[in-house]
Amino acid sequence: MQISYNWLKQFIKLDIAPEETAEILTNLGLEVEGINAYESLKGGLKGVVVGHVISCEQHPNADKLRITKVDLGNGEPPVQIVCGAPNVAAGQKVPVATIGTVLTDKEGNDFVIKKGKIRGEESFGMICAEDELGLGEGHDGIMILDDKFKPGTPAAEVFEVYTDTVFEIGLTPNRADAMSHWGVARDLRAGLIQNRPQNTYSELITPSVSKFKVEKRTLKYDVSVEDSKLAPHYAGVTISGIEVKPSPAWLQNALKAIGITPKNNIVDATNYVLHELGQPLHAFDASRIKGTKIIVKNAVAGTKFTTLDAVERTLHEDDIVICDEYQPLCLAGVLGGANSGVNENTTSIFLESAYFNPVSIRKTAKRHSISTDASFRFERGIDPNITTYALKHAAILITEISGGEITSDITELYPKKFEDFSVFLNYSTVHKILGEPIPQETIKKILVSLDIKVTNITDKGLGLSIPPYRVDVQREIDVIEEILRVYGFNNIKVGSKINATIAYGSKTDDHKVQNIVADQLISQGFYETMSNSLTTTAYSDLITDINKNQQVGILNPLSQDLAVMRQTLLFGGLESIAYNINRKNADLKLFEFGNTYAKTLTGYEEYKHLALFATGNNNGVNWNIQTTAVDFFAFKGYIDAILVRLGLKSLNTKPNESDILSEGISYYLGERKIVSFGTVRKVVVKHFDIKQEVFYADFNWNNILNVVSSKIKFTEISKYPVVKRDLALLIKNDVSFADVYKIVKQVDKNLISDVSLFDVYQGDKLPEGTKSYAISMKLQDKDKTLTDTQIDKIMSKIQNQLQTEVGAELR
């Protein structure tokens, strides 16, 4: 937000420099992020002074040049300046750019006036034409100034160059009260009273409306508000006989200084009051209002309405519109209509000032993707009690700069006035929060300087009445924050001894298990990501896994790309992959812990997931390592490693059931799905313009937490040897390794520590419908060494069980 130093001085008698003003504002919480100089003319005509031409003679070496002697009024002898203007003559008062002055040419390039020689004659400056100073386009000759100006008078004074200092304030969303010069001046006054008590800053100079007077009653509109909750305060007045023209220089300069482009005197007046007092206004061309009524109501759904930006919009039934008897005129609080705005032919206007429901205005602005100075203020909450005051101030200003006259009484609808907020402030709470006692009189002085009234005083505290424009101060803790920021954070003393209590509370199982898995993934080359929980509804068309009926929609989304809560972590990860690939980082291994959200018949549910992504090469380019692309089995290895680390065993494998994956499998523990993983479908990755294979895993973290214990368990490595035995089996094609594994482990769960498959063979040398499995088994007794008799007995039992249950034969 841009705040003018000159403008602030209209509200408060400042006798401090802009830099000190900026420091006080920053300490008050209105952080000044930058200080910029504004000049109505680039360079401010610095170095340009009034010169008196003492003599003018022909240049001896050039027919079109003259040698002049010019008095610059600095007490020094006249300087010699060579001039080529045909109208230069002795006795003239002229603008002179002295040595070192920086001027700007027509192309916008700066150049410095230097001492030089022109055709052999020295020249110590330049007598300037109109265009050379940026004052116009004329270049027929030099400017001739009024003889009343004394030599040495700065040209900035002659041409009334407007200069200002502009503060860039990083306004936080809660400070709706400071969205104007008046609001900032209020805060500045409080800061000055606290920090510079020797001076008097108690008076805040506000614009007078005593000149408001109804000249005639020749143009009147009846106003009705159908729902006072949407427009609690509405006022309007008519002004006739106006002439729409450019604004006076002072008004244009005031707006330009804060980055507002002047349009015409009527629009500029409303913008001026908006930035001065924080009250948006709107002027309607009276000739375009049909009938004699102004109606404030909700729009009819589907109504087509063209706004001032020439965009046709389809109105929603929750939009507030200002209408005449036949049509909408304005999208209330947001943007005017193209067919009711002021133009050069306007002679009469209906001027509106109102307080609209902030939530409704915000929804309308976001719904139609419009952001204006008016909507910015309305949606955060303006002062509901200055509506009529600002209207009078604007009406007076318009009549002064347009020649019009007020032709109706003010029509005001304010059925239920906004009451002050009541808060009781305990002294003990103030001292507890701030860490040290503050004198009660200081507290009272700070509150009064902030326009907070003290209505009751007791030994324990103060009863307070807080004006409604302070929408962010409604609780005792809010009042304490106000006291602290005015008193000064830097004024709170830090003792020589600091006591701190560090609580080592036990972390949740979720946190511990997450750290275990994250540490393992990072050691394997994965990077953790964090994506937005809000996403677009368009992604739901890519896969059938997303149930549109279960989408959790945002009532007031910032944009359509952030309109719903996510139902999967997939798309956030693919966005990250696409972002990296577009920046030549195509070898990626990513993981994310995050929540998904769904709407159910009974309410809303939240689920936690761990997502893994891998794409590109599995390892970087190196001279002694062969680069290999990530494939399904390498990715499966990462999944299995996580499950082993978590101690999850005896998982059942099922085919992929997800629409996300073209190839993949799922692991279950009983009926609980633990993880699904595989290759993301090409149609999905193509939507993100990803041209390489992407592998994706989705861990159901809630199920994992239900079956995993975060307690560390360990078993000492046995000192007794492991015995390894292999079997080559001929089995039917429909028998899986899972079947074989289960049978072997059931023979002796205590002694058979591991069963693995190390070879599979199918070919014409085997009987039809069969295959060969080569399995390896590890046997170990943790208490003693196994004997050959024990081993032979177990192996014989394994063979018998395999033959009995699945018809396996030894090859």
ZAMARGU-4260 file (C-alpha; in steps of 0.2 Angstrom, whole numbers, plus 5000, padded with zeros to 4 digits):
<rodrens>
0) 5000/5000/5000 | 5007/5017/4995 | 5005/5031/5008 | 5010/5049/5004 | 5020/5059/5017
5) 5012/5075/5011 | 4995/5068/5013 | 4999/5062/5031 | 5003/5080/5035 | 4986/5085/5030
10) 4979/5075/5045 | 4993/5078/5058 | 5006/5092/5061 | 5022/5083/5057 | 5038/5090/5062
15) 5049/5075/5059 | 5058/5069/5044 | 5051/5055/5033 | 5064/5043/5038 | 5059/5045/5057
20) 5041/5044/5052 | 5044/5027/5043 | 5053/5020/5058 | 5039/5025/5070 | 5026/5017/5058
25) 5037/5001/5057 | 5038/5000/5076 | 5019/5001/5076 | 5017/4986/5065 | 5014/4996/5049
30) 5030/4990/5041 | 5038/5002/5029 | 5046/4991/5016 | 5052/5006/5005 | 5053/5025/5004
35) 5052/5032/4987 | 5053/5050/4981 | 5040/5057/4969 | 5042/5071/4958 | 5029/5078/4945
40) 5043/5081/4934 | 5057/5068/4932 | 5072/5075/4941 | 5062/5089/4949 | 5071/5102/4939
45) 5086/5100/4951 | 5100/5112/4946 | 5089/5122/4935 | 5088/5140/4940 | 5081/5157/4934
50) 5095/5166/4924 | 5096/5184/4919 | 5103/5187/4901 | 5115/5202/4903 | 5121/5202/4886
55) 5119/5193/4869 | 5132/5193/4855 | 5134/5184/4838 | 5145/5169/4839 | 5161/5173/4829
60) 5162/5156/4821 | 5143/5152/4818 | 5129/5161/4810 | 5115/5153/4821 | 5124/5153/4838
65) 5125/5167/4850 | 5136/5170/4865 | 5127/5176/4881 | 5132/5182/4898 | 5120/5176/4911
70) 5118/5181/4929 | 5113/5165/4939 | 5110/5175/4955 | 5123/5166/4965 | 5134/5181/4969
75) 5147/5175/4956 | 5151/5184/4940 | 5139/5181/4925 | 5143/5164/4916 | 5146/5162/4897
80) 5133/5151/4889 | 5133/5147/4870 | 5115/5147/4864 | 5107/5142/4847 | 5089/5148/4851
85) 5083/5162/4838 | 5073/5171/4852 | 5087/5173/4865 | 5090/5192/4869 | 5098/5203/4882
90) 5087/5207/4897 | 5077/5191/4897 | 5073/5180/4912 | 5077/5162/4906 | 5078/5144/4914
95) 5096/5139/4915 | 5103/5121/4918 | 5119/5123/4927 | 5134/5112/4926 | 5130/5095/4934
100) 5112/5096/4930 | 5104/5080/4924 | 5091/5082/4910 | 5081/5069/4901 | 5080/5068/4882
105) 5064/5063/4871 | 5069/5045/4872 | 5070/5045/4891 | 5089/5044/4892 | 5097/5055/4905
110) 5112/5067/4901 | 5123/5078/4911 | 5126/5096/4908 | 5145/5098/4907 | 5157/5113/4904
115) 5162/5112/4885 | 5167/5122/4870 | 5155/5125/4855 | 5164/5131/4839 | 5179/5137/4850
120) 5169/5146/4863 | 5167/5140/4881 | 5150/5137/4887 | 5145/5134/4906 | 5127/5128/4905
125) 5112/5127/4894 | 5097/5139/4892 | 5083/5128/4890 | 5068/5126/4879 | 5051/5119/4885
130) 5054/5101/4879 | 5071/5100/4887 | 5064/5103/4904 | 5049/5091/4901 | 5037/5105/4902
135) 5029/5102/4885 | 5033/5099/4867 | 5039/5116/4861 | 5057/5118/4854 | 5055/5133/4843
140) 5065/5143/4855 | 5070/5145/4874 | 5057/5148/4887 | 5055/5166/4892 | 5050/5168/4910
145) 5041/5182/4919 | 5052/5196/4923 | 5046/5196/4942 | 5057/5181/4945 | 5074/5184/4953
150) 5090/5177/4946 | 5094/5161/4956 | 5076/5156/4960 | 5075/5137/4958 | 5065/5132/4943
155) 5055/5120/4954 | 5047/5135/4963 | 5043/5144/4946 | 5035/5129/4939 | 5027/5122/4955
160) 5035/5105/4954 | 5026/5094/4966 | 5038/5083/4976 | 5033/5070/4989 | 5039/5055/4999
165) 5030/5039/4997 | 5030/5025/5010 | 5027/5007/5004 | 5018/4999/5018 | 5017/4980/5019
170) 4999/4980/5027 | 4994/4964/5035 | 4976/4958/5032 | 4970/4961/5049 | 4973/4980/5048
175) 4958/4985/5039 | 4958/5001/5049 | 4974/5007/5041 | 4969/5005/5023 | 4969/5024/5021
180) 4979/5040/5025 | 4967/5044/5039 | 4969/5026/5046 | 4988/5027/5045 | 4988/5045/5053
185) 4978/5038/5067 | 4991/5025/5071 | 5005/5038/5068 | 4997/5050/5081 | 4997/5036/5094
190) 5015/5032/5091 | 5020/5050/5092 | 5011/5053/5108 | 5020/5038/5116 | 5037/5041/5108
195) 5038/5060/5108 | 5028/5066/5123 | 5036/5083/5123 | 5027/5088/5108 | 5008/5089/5106
200) 5000/5077/5093 | 4983/5074/5100 | 4974/5084/5087 | 4969/5074/5071 | 4964/5086/5057
205) 4950/5078/5047 | 4942/5086/5032 | 4927/5098/5036 | 4910/5095/5028 | 4903/5111/5035
210) 4902/5118/5017 | 4889/5104/5012 | 4874/5112/5006 | 4859/5107/4995 | 4858/5121/4982
215) 4842/5114/4974 | 4831/5099/4975 | 4828/5095/4957 | 4835/5078/4955 | 4830/5064/4968
220) 4830/5045/4968 | 4821/5034/4980 | 4833/5021/4987 | 4827/5004/4994 | 4838/4990/5001
225) 4830/4973/5000 | 4842/4964/5012 | 4849/4976/5025 | 4861/4962/5031 | 4870/4963/5014
230) 4870/4982/5014 | 4868/4988/5032 | 4872/5006/5028 | 4868/5015/5011 | 4868/5033/5007
235) 4867/5043/4991 | 4865/5061/4984 | 4864/5069/4967 | 4875/5082/4959 | 4870/5092/4944
240) 4878/5104/4932 | 4895/5096/4932 | 4908/5097/4918 | 4918/5082/4916 | 4936/5087/4913
245) 4954/5083/4918 | 4957/5086/4937 | 4967/5101/4944 | 4985/5098/4945 | 4985/5096/4964
250) 4973/5082/4963 | 4982/5073/4949 | 4999/5074/4958 | 4991/5067/4974 | 4985/5052/4965
255) 5000/5050/4954 | 5011/5050/4969 | 5003/5034/4976 | 5002/5025/4959 | 4984/5030/4954
260) 4982/5036/4936 | 4970/5051/4934 | 4955/5049/4923 | 4944/5063/4925 | 4938/5075/4939
265) 4923/5065/4945 | 4932/5048/4945 | 4948/5056/4953 | 4937/5064/4967 | 4930/5047/4972
270) 4947/5039/4971 | 4954/5053/4981 | 4942/5051/4995 | 4944/5032/4995 | 4963/5033/4998
275) 4960/5048/5010 | 4947/5041/5021 | 4946/5022/5016 | 4928/5024/5010 | 4924/5018/4992
280) 4912/5028/4982 | 4904/5026/4965 | 4897/5039/4953 | 4883/5034/4941 | 4878/5045/4926
285) 4861/5051/4930 | 4856/5051/4912 | 4858/5032/4911 | 4847/5028/4926 | 4830/5023/4920
290) 4816/5028/4932 | 4817/5036/4949 | 4823/5022/4960 | 4839/5015/4965 | 4837/4997/4971
295) 4850/4987/4981 | 4847/4968/4980 | 4853/4951/4975 | 4856/4948/4957 | 4845/4936/4947
300) 4855/4921/4943 | 4861/4920/4925 | 4859/4938/4922 | 4872/4945/4909 | 4881/4961/4915
305) 4895/4970/4907 | 4907/4979/4919 | 4918/4994/4916 | 4932/4983/4910 | 4921/4978/4895
310) 4919/4960/4901 | 4902/4952/4900 | 4899/4942/4916 | 4886/4930/4922 | 4879/4935/4938
315) 4876/4924/4953 | 4861/4924/4964 | 4873/4929/4979 | 4880/4944/4970 | 4874/4961/4977
320) 4869/4973/4963 | 4864/4991/4962 | 4849/4993/4950 | 4838/5005/4943 | 4820/5000/4940
325) 4824/4990/4924 | 4842/4984/4925 | 4858/4982/4935 | 4870/4997/4936 | 4884/4991/4946
330) 4892/4975/4954 | 4891/4982/4972 | 4907/4985/4981 | 4917/4978/4966 | 4915/4986/4949
335) 4903/4998/4940 | 4894/4994/4925 | 4899/4999/4907 | 4882/5007/4904 | 4881/5018/4919
340) 4899/5025/4921 | 4904/5043/4920 | 4910/5050/4903 | 4914/5066/4895 | 4895/5069/4891
345) 4890/5067/4909 | 4881/5082/4917 | 4873/5075/4932 | 4877/5060/4944 | 4870/5050/4958
350) 4885/5048/4970 | 4884/5032/4981 | 4893/5028/4998 | 4889/5012/5007 | 4895/4998/5019
355) 4892/4981/5011 | 4894/4964/5019 | 4912/4959/5018 | 4910/4941/5016 | 4898/4944/5001
360) 4909/4956/4993 | 4924/4944/4994 | 4914/4930/4987 | 4908/4940/4972 | 4926/4947/4969
365) 4933/4929/4969 | 4919/4922/4959 | 4922/4934/4945 | 4941/4936/4947 | 4940/4954/4950
370) 4951/4964/4962 | 4949/4983/4964 | 4953/4996/4977 | 4935/4996/4982 | 4933/4977/4984
375) 4950/4976/4993 | 4943/4987/5007 | 4925/4981/5007 | 4930/4963/5009 | 4941/4967/5024
380) 4929/4978/5033 | 4928/4997/5032 | 4921/5009/5045 | 4902/5008/5044 | 4900/5025/5053
385) 4909/5036/5040 | 4898/5032/5026 | 4888/5049/5026 | 4903/5059/5031 | 4913/5053/5017
390) 4899/5056/5005 | 4897/5074/5010 | 4916/5076/5009 | 4916/5069/4991 | 4901/5079/4986
395) 4909/5095/4991 | 4925/5091/4982 | 4916/5087/4966 | 4906/5103/4966 | 4922/5113/4968
400) 4932/5105/4954 | 4918/5102/4942 | 4907/5117/4944 | 4891/5107/4949 | 4879/5109/4963
405) 4871/5097/4975 | 4853/5094/4970 | 4845/5082/4982 | 4845/5079/5001 | 4856/5064/5006
410) 4846/5048/5006 | 4852/5037/5020 | 4847/5019/5025 | 4855/5014/5041 | 4842/5004/5051
415) 4853/4996/5063 | 4868/5005/5069 | 4885/4996/5072 | 4888/4996/5090 | 4906/4998/5098
420) 4914/4982/5104 | 4914/4980/5123 | 4930/4973/5132 | 4936/4972/5150 | 4955/4974/5152
425) 4963/4966/5167 | 4979/4975/5173 | 4985/4958/5179 | 4983/4950/5162 | 4992/4965/5153
430) 5007/4962/5165 | 5007/4943/5163 | 5007/4944/5144 | 5020/4958/5143 | 5031/4951/5156
435) 5033/4967/5166 | 5021/4980/5173 | 5016/4995/5163 | 5009/5011/5173 | 4991/5012/5172
440) 4991/5029/5166 | 5002/5024/5152 | 4989/5011/5147 | 4975/5023/5148 | 4985/5036/5137
445) 4989/5023/5124 | 4970/5017/5123 | 4964/5035/5121 | 4976/5039/5108 | 4969/5024/5098
450) 4951/5030/5099 | 4947/5017/5112 | 4936/5024/5125 | 4937/5020/5143 | 4920/5018/5150
455) 4923/5010/5167 | 4938/5010/5179 | 4941/4998/5193 | 4955/4992/5204 | 4957/4977/5193
460) 4956/4985/5176 | 4946/4995/5163 | 4930/4993/5154 | 4933/4998/5136 | 4922/5003/5121
465) 4931/4999/5104 | 4925/5008/5088 | 4918/4996/5075 | 4931/5000/5062 | 4943/4990/5073
470) 4937/4973/5067 | 4953/4965/5073 | 4951/4971/5091 | 4937/4962/5099 | 4945/4952/5113
475) 4956/4956/5129 | 4971/4949/5121 | 4969/4960/5105 | 4968/4975/5116 | 4985/4970/5125
480) 4993/4968/5107 | 4987/4986/5103 | 4995/4992/5120 | 5011/4983/5116 | 5014/4989/5098
485) 5011/5007/5103 | 5021/5005/5119 | 5035/4998/5109 | 5042/4980/5108 | 5059/4987/5111
490) 5054/4995/5127 | 5050/4979/5135 | 5066/4975/5146 | 5075/4959/5145 | 5081/4953/5162
495) 5099/4948/5166 | 5093/4931/5170 | 5082/4921/5158 | 5072/4906/5164 | 5066/4893/5151
500) 5057/4877/5153 | 5060/4864/5139 | 5046/4851/5139 | 5052/4834/5132 | 5036/4827/5129
505) 5035/4810/5121 | 5032/4811/5102 | 5018/4802/5094 | 5020/4785/5086 | 5016/4793/5070
510) 5031/4805/5071 | 5043/4791/5076 | 5038/4780/5062 | 5038/4794/5049 | 5056/4798/5054
515) 5061/4780/5053 | 5054/4779/5035 | 5060/4796/5030 | 5078/4793/5036 | 5078/4777/5026
520) 5072/4785/5010 | 5084/4799/5011 | 5098/4787/5013 | 5092/4779/4996 | 5093/4796/4987
525) 5075/4801/4989 | 5070/4820/4992 | 5055/4825/5003 | 5042/4836/4995 | 5027/4846/5001
530) 5013/4850/4990 | 4997/4860/4992 | 4982/4852/5000 | 4971/4862/4988 | 4969/4857/4970
535) 4959/4859/4954 | 4943/4849/4950 | 4950/4846/4933 | 4961/4832/4939 | 4945/4822/4943
540) 4943/4819/4925 | 4959/4810/4923 | 4956/4795/4934 | 4940/4786/4941 | 4948/4784/4958
545) 4942/4801/4962 | 4924/4801/4968 | 4917/4818/4963 | 4903/4816/4975 | 4916/4815/4989
550) 4926/4830/4984 | 4927/4843/4998 | 4924/4860/4989 | 4931/4877/4996 | 4917/4889/4998
555) 4928/4904/4994 | 4942/4898/4983 | 4957/4909/4979 | 4956/4902/4961 | 4948/4887/4952
560) 4965/4879/4953 | 4963/4878/4972 | 4945/4874/4972 | 4944/4857/4981 | 4954/4847/4994
565) 4964/4834/4986 | 4959/4815/4987 | 4976/4809/4981 | 4994/4814/4983 | 4998/4809/4965
570) 4994/4825/4956 | 5005/4836/4968 | 5019/4824/4965 | 5017/4825/4946 | 5017/4844/4946
575) 5033/4843/4955 | 5041/4831/4943 | 5035/4841/4928 | 5042/4857/4936 | 5059/4848/4938
580) 5059/4840/4921 | 5056/4857/4913 | 5072/4863/4922 | 5083/4849/4915 | 5081/4839/4931
585) 5074/4823/4925 | 5081/4810/4937 | 5070/4810/4952 | 5066/4801/4968 | 5053/4810/4979
590) 5042/4806/4994 | 5028/4815/5003 | 5019/4813/5019 | 5002/4821/5017 | 4983/4820/5020
595) 4969/4817/5008 | 4951/4823/5011 | 4934/4816/5007 | 4916/4820/5011 | 4905/4806/5018
600) 4887/4804/5022 | 4891/4808/5040 | 4903/4823/5038 | 4921/4824/5032 | 4936/4812/5034
605) 4954/4814/5033 | 4967/4801/5028 | 4986/4801/5029 | 4997/4794/5016 | 5015/4791/5011
610) 5018/4794/4992 | 5033/4788/4983 | 5038/4794/4965 | 5053/4788/4954 | 5057/4792/4936
615) 5072/4794/4925 | 5089/4786/4929 | 5091/4776/4946 | 5108/4783/4948 | 5118/4798/4941
620) 5131/4797/4927 | 5148/4791/4933 | 5163/4784/4924 | 5164/4768/4934 | 5145/4765/4936
625) 5133/4760/4922 | 5118/4771/4922 | 5102/4762/4923 | 5084/4768/4922 | 5072/4765/4936
630) 5061/4750/4933 | 5047/4741/4941 | 5058/4729/4951 | 5070/4743/4957 | 5055/4753/4963
635) 5048/4737/4971 | 5064/4735/4980 | 5062/4752/4988 | 5044/4747/4994 | 5050/4731/5001
640) 5064/4739/5010 | 5051/4751/5019 | 5040/4736/5024 | 5055/4726/5030 | 5061/4741/5040
645) 5043/4743/5048 | 5043/4724/5052 | 5028/4721/5041 | 5029/4702/5036 | 5017/4689/5029
650) 5009/4702/5017 | 4997/4696/5003 | 4999/4701/4985 | 4984/4706/4975 | 4983/4713/4957
655) 4982/4732/4954 | 4964/4738/4956 | 4968/4757/4954 | 4964/4767/4939 | 4980/4777/4942
660) 4992/4763/4937 | 4993/4753/4921 | 5004/4740/4929 | 5005/4737/4948 | 5001/4727/4963
665) 4995/4729/4980 | 5001/4722/4997 | 4988/4718/5010 | 4989/4713/5028 | 4973/4703/5031
670) 4960/4714/5024 | 4970/4730/5026 | 4978/4738/5011 | 4996/4743/5015 | 5002/4750/4999
675) 4998/4750/4980 | 5012/4754/4968 | 5017/4752/4950 | 5018/4763/4934 | 5007/4778/4932
680) 4996/4777/4916 | 5002/4786/4901 | 4986/4796/4899 | 4989/4804/4916 | 5007/4808/4914
685) 5004/4815/4897 | 4992/4828/4905 | 5007/4835/4914 | 5018/4835/4898 | 5029/4821/4906
690) 5036/4810/4892 | 5045/4798/4903 | 5039/4783/4914 | 5034/4787/4931 | 5032/4775/4946
695) 5021/4779/4960 | 5017/4771/4977 | 5003/4775/4989 | 5005/4769/5007 | 4990/4769/5017
700) 4998/4777/5033 | 4983/4775/5044 | 4983/4756/5041 | 5002/4756/5044 | 5001/4765/5061
705) 4987/4752/5066 | 4999/4737/5063 | 5016/4744/5067 | 5024/4747/5084 | 5036/4761/5085
710) 5045/4753/5100 | 5062/4747/5095 | 5064/4728/5095 | 5080/4719/5093 | 5087/4701/5094
715) 5105/4697/5097 | 5113/4688/5082 | 5115/4670/5086 | 5132/4662/5088 | 5126/4646/5080
720) 5129/4643/5062 | 5116/4644/5048 | 5113/4629/5037 | 5108/4632/5019 | 5099/4619/5008
725) 5092/4621/4990 | 5078/4611/4981 | 5074/4611/4963 | 5055/4607/4961 | 5044/4603/4946
730) 5027/4610/4950 | 5011/4615/4940 | 5010/4632/4932 | 4996/4638/4943 | 5006/4636/4959
735) 5014/4652/4965 | 5029/4655/4975 | 5018/4662/4989 | 5010/4644/4990 | 5027/4636/4991
740) 5034/4648/5004 | 5019/4646/5015 | 5020/4627/5015 | 5039/4627/5019 | 5038/4639/5033
745) 5024/4629/5041 | 5035/4614/5042 | 5045/4622/5057 | 5043/4640/5060 | 5056/4641/5073
750) 5071/4633/5063 | 5067/4638/5045 | 5072/4656/5046 | 5071/4661/5027 | 5064/4654/5011
755) 5069/4663/4994 | 5066/4659/4976 | 5082/4661/4965 | 5077/4653/4949 | 5062/4650/4938
760) 5062/4639/4922 | 5049/4636/4909 | 5052/4627/4893 | 5049/4613/4881 | 5061/4601/4891
765) 5048/4601/4905 | 5031/4592/4904 | 5017/4603/4898 | 5009/4613/4911 | 5023/4613/4923
770) 5038/4624/4928 | 5053/4623/4938 | 5057/4633/4954 | 5074/4633/4963 | 5071/4638/4981
775) 5084/4641/4994 | 5081/4638/5013 | 5090/4644/5028 | 5089/4634/5044 | 5096/4639/5061
780) 5093/4635/5079 | 5097/4650/5090 | 5101/4639/5105 | 5113/4625/5098 | 5121/4619/5082
785) 5109/4609/5071 | 5114/4590/5068 | 5113/4582/5051 | 5099/4571/5058 | 5089/4586/5062
790) 5092/4594/5045 | 5088/4578/5035 | 5072/4576/5045 | 5066/4594/5041 | 5071/4592/5023
795) 5062/4576/5021 | 5046/4584/5029 | 5047/4599/5017 | 5048/4587/5002 | 5033/4577/5008
800) 5022/4592/5012 | 5026/4600/4995 | 5022/4584/4986 | 5006/4581/4996 | 4999/4599/4995
805) 5004/4605/4978 | 5011/4589/4969 | 5029/4595/4968 | 5042/4583/4963 | 5061/4584/4964
810) 5070/4587/4948
</rodrens>
